[in-house]
Amino acid sequence: MTGPTTGSLRVRGATLHYEVRGRGPLLLLIPGGTGGAAAFDGVADDLAADHTVATYDPRGMSRSPLDDPGAAQHVAEHADDAYRLLERLSPAGPARVFGASSGAIAALHLLGTHPERVARLVAHEPPLVELLPDAAEHRALVTRVQKTFHAEGLMAAMTVFAAGLTKGATAAPEAAPQAPPALPPGAAARAERTMTDLPYFVTRIVPSFMSHTPDVERLRTLADRLVLAGGQDSHGELPHRATARLAERLGTDLLRFPGGHTGLTTHPQAFGEALRKAFHG
């Protein structure tokens, strides 16, 4: 398959870099963390066999610069960016959408505010910690991460953050332990870009997105087009717990995907197959 075509889209306060490949109904992939469009390198070509696959760098990340580099970030604004992309790339009808982690939070907001643009959404481990009974503990974690970043630097802050996310993790029920495969080609090459974006992610995406409370009642009315997914290896971790809690509140099942919170990177082939089944199931 030939490489993707690229484009840019002016949105309020930023210019988005996006990539499109394949043909068929539109599938918009919204990344979490600092992966940007490259986070989907391991699955995009396979999904493009029967979809027009669109990926992009969220505002402030990589090739999507902010007009004001110091601007505060908001879930609603990131969701509106996804809506503007759908308006450009699928003007004639609704599209399928996948969101990972913080990208899943934006995708859920997109579904709630523009349901006419979303045919089906698969949301993988959105860390909606405000839904949890111990939300106060996780607010304290976010505050601790920010203080550590300013006092001790990025790597110390990431250590605190990672420990908080995985606290309480247990083995997935009925899941045999599996050694993760080697990282796919290109993963190492993305490391430098990821490191560059980490300070922005830690200081502006994490506090805003992890303090977001979704409109559960609104999502309940749209549950027939929503699939919530969690990693089979991340049972008990904070994002998995929050997703399971949302599924419970909505009265829906939690679909198990290969790998853990970053299964998209560690198990790309199996993850892509699970994603295709989720859209067709």
Phi, psi and omega in degrees: 000139177291162181293166181289155168274148183244156178206173176227150182224123175282125173234173183296115175086004183197167171236121184268134170266129178225161181227143182227137177213158176085187177212155184123192179299148183288136171235112179264124180253119184253115185280159171251180178057223181244017186290327184061199181302326183295342179299338184257012181302328183281346184235340190298316182296318179295317179294333181287355176295331179222017176221155160274109187263124178245129176234159181201162172269120178301157182307135180088349182257136167050252187264015178242077187289149172276147172297319176246104184303339181263009185296140174293154182247147184221142180302316183300323181290319177294322177294323178293326175301315178297320177299318180295324177294318177297321178298323180284315192266340179221059185293338186274347183183177182289162183232163170277145184224138171236136175229139180245131173056238179298328176296330176290327176296314177298321181295320177296321177293321176301314179300317182292327184264334181224061183298336180292346181261355186240113177283321180199137180238131169250118182248116184258111174050057171292124184280067182275072190290343178294345178279346186275150179295336178258035183303325181300323178297324183279332170297320178296324177299314180299317178297318180296321178297317180296316180296321179294320179301313184285332182269325189234350177104177188298309187294324176295320179295320180293327176296315178297316182296312181298320179296322179292324181290325186262357179301131178087003181296142177226166177294140179295137179297138177063020180243120178287139179300140180229138174283129180295143178289169176299148179299143184292161177304139178095342183296317180295324182293337180277349186299320182296318179294321179298316180297323179297323184274348186300317180302319177297315181298314185292320187269339183234328177279310183303309182297320183289313186285323182281353173261001183283136175248118182286160176276089186297320180297320178295315180295328179297325179288346182245013188296339181290345177244017182239130173243123175260133185231147176224152180289140179290342180255006183244021180303128179093343176288159188303309180298323179294316179300316181296321180292318177298323178295318178296317178301319178298315180296327181273348182073032181240166177278157173256114181282136181267128179251155180298148176078196180252217182298329179253032180303333177302325180271319186277333182227057190300316183295311180294324179295315179298321178295319179295322180294316178300316179297323180295325179284331182263348185281000000 
